[in-house]
């Protein structure tokens, strides 16, 4: 199921990118700096086949994002957490301190 949702999500990403790039702007460069005087959807309204198709693919993108997140999160909930694991107490190795070997006497030469 994860593979199907992930494949559909990738296809929706690519199609959404292409649809957004295909749409043309309604106004010139003045819109970038806040100079647009038209309504939110422009003078023609929100119609157009490209805009409607973009909205459908965007909805598909959101649905696949949320469903993949839900499905992949469900598999992680079934696994145990590292916090739940109890650590076994082990005995420490005995500590022995070795005394350094005696240094040979310095020869007088």
CORSULSUL-V41374 format. One record per residue. N is the residue number from 1. PHI is phi as a letter, one per 30 degrees, with the letter a starting at -180 (999 if undefined). Layout:
# CORSULSUL-V41374
N/PHI, N/PHI
This chain:
# CORSULSUL-V41374
1/999, 2/d, 3/d, 4/d, 5/d, 6/d, 7/d, 8/d, 9/d, 10/d, 11/d, 12/d, 13/d, 14/d, 15/d, 16/d, 17/d, 18/d, 19/d, 20/d, 21/d, 22/d, 23/d, 24/c, 25/d, 26/d, 27/b, 28/d, 29/d, 30/d, 31/d, 32/d, 33/c, 34/i, 35/c, 36/d, 37/c, 38/d, 39/d, 40/d, 41/c, 42/i, 43/d, 44/d, 45/j, 46/c, 47/d, 48/j, 49/d, 50/d, 51/d, 52/d, 53/d, 54/d, 55/d, 56/d, 57/d, 58/d, 59/d, 60/d, 61/d, 62/d, 63/d, 64/d, 65/d, 66/d, 67/d, 68/d, 69/d, 70/d, 71/d, 72/d, 73/d, 74/d, 75/d, 76/d, 77/d, 78/d, 79/d, 80/d, 81/c, 82/d, 83/d, 84/d, 85/d, 86/c, 87/d, 88/d, 89/d, 90/c, 91/d, 92/d, 93/d, 94/d, 95/c, 96/c, 97/c, 98/c, 99/d, 100/d, 101/d, 102/d, 103/d, 104/d, 105/d, 106/d, 107/d, 108/d, 109/b
